[in-house]
């Protein structure tokens, strides 16, 4: 499928962020498999998934709604990363890169929301 989302820089960067989160989660404690790791992955996947679903919708209003959901998932992801750091989980090697990628995705998301009106 060659959906409209695949042309969006936001979707591409959100996919990169998602892949980075999967790499980061490999360094978390095994006993967090069903806790923090699961939450991080779910929030990360939600961002490009909601961008894709919104891009396939018929109206700008629907698209914006899915972008707002993606924004919520980004905030959740930011909170989970900060908590992981504060709990001294082994994410320090990826932390700066992850925060920079998260900020880039957030900026692209906000720009797209502004452009849709």
C-alpha positions in Angstrom: 0.0 0.0 0.0 1.3 3.4 -0.9 -0.9 5.5 1.4 -0.8 9.3 1.8 1.1 9.1 5.1 4.2 7.8 3.4 4.8 11.1 1.8 4.7 12.9 5.2 8.0 13.9 6.8 6.3 13.6 10.1 5.4 10.0 9.5 8.9 9.1 8.4 10.5 10.8 11.5 7.9 9.2 13.8 8.9 5.8 12.4 12.5 6.6 13.1 11.6 7.6 16.6 9.7 4.3 17.0 12.7 2.2 15.9 14.9 4.1 18.3 12.5 3.4 21.2 12.6 -0.3 20.4 16.5 -0.1 20.6 16.3 1.8 23.8 13.9 -0.7 25.4 16.3 -3.5 24.9 18.5 -2.0 27.6 15.8 -1.9 30.2 15.5 -4.4 32.9 13.9 -7.7 32.0 11.4 -7.4 34.9 10.0 -4.3 33.1 9.0 -6.4 30.1 5.3 -6.0 30.9 5.6 -2.6 32.5 7.8 0.2 31.2 9.0 -1.6 28.1 5.4 -2.4 27.0 4.3 1.2 27.7 7.2 2.7 25.8 6.7 0.6 22.7 2.9 1.2 22.7 3.3 5.0 23.0 6.0 5.0 20.3 4.0 2.9 17.8 0.9 5.1 18.5 2.6 8.2 17.0 3.2 7.0 13.4 0.1 4.8 13.5 -2.2 7.8 14.3 -0.5 10.0 11.7 -1.1 7.3 9.1 -4.7 6.8 10.1 -5.4 10.5 10.2 -3.8 11.0 6.8 -6.2 8.4 5.3 -9.3 10.2 6.7 -11.6 12.2 4.5 -11.7 15.5 6.3 -9.1 17.9 7.8 -11.1 17.7 11.1 -10.6 14.0 11.3 -6.9 14.3 10.4 -6.4 16.9 13.1 -8.1 14.6 15.7 -5.6 11.8 14.9 -2.7 14.3 15.0 -3.9 15.4 18.5 -3.9 11.7 19.6 -0.3 11.4 18.2 0.7 14.5 20.2 -0.7 12.9 23.4 1.3 9.8 22.7 4.5 11.9 22.2 3.8 13.5 25.7 3.4 10.0 27.2 6.6 8.9 25.5 8.4 11.9 26.9 7.2 11.2 30.4 8.1 7.5 30.2 11.6 8.3 29.0 12.1 10.8 31.8 10.8 8.3 34.4 13.1 5.6 33.0 16.0 8.0 33.4 15.0 9.0 36.9 14.8 5.3 37.8 18.3 4.9 36.6 17.4 2.5 33.9 20.1 2.0 31.3 19.0 4.5 28.7 21.7 7.2 29.1 23.5 6.1 25.9 20.3 6.9 23.9 18.8 9.6 26.0 20.0 12.7 24.2 19.4 11.2 20.7 15.9 10.1 21.8 15.0 13.5 23.2 16.3 15.3 20.0 14.2 12.9 17.8 11.2 13.4 20.0 11.5 17.2 19.8 11.9 17.0 16.0 8.8 14.9 15.7 6.9 17.3 18.0 8.0 20.3 15.9 6.9 18.5 12.6 3.6 17.6 14.2 2.9 21.1 15.4 3.8 22.5 12.0 1.4 20.1 10.3 -1.3 21.0 12.7 -0.8 24.7 12.0 -0.8 24.1 8.2 -4.1 22.3 8.3 -5.7 25.0 10.2 
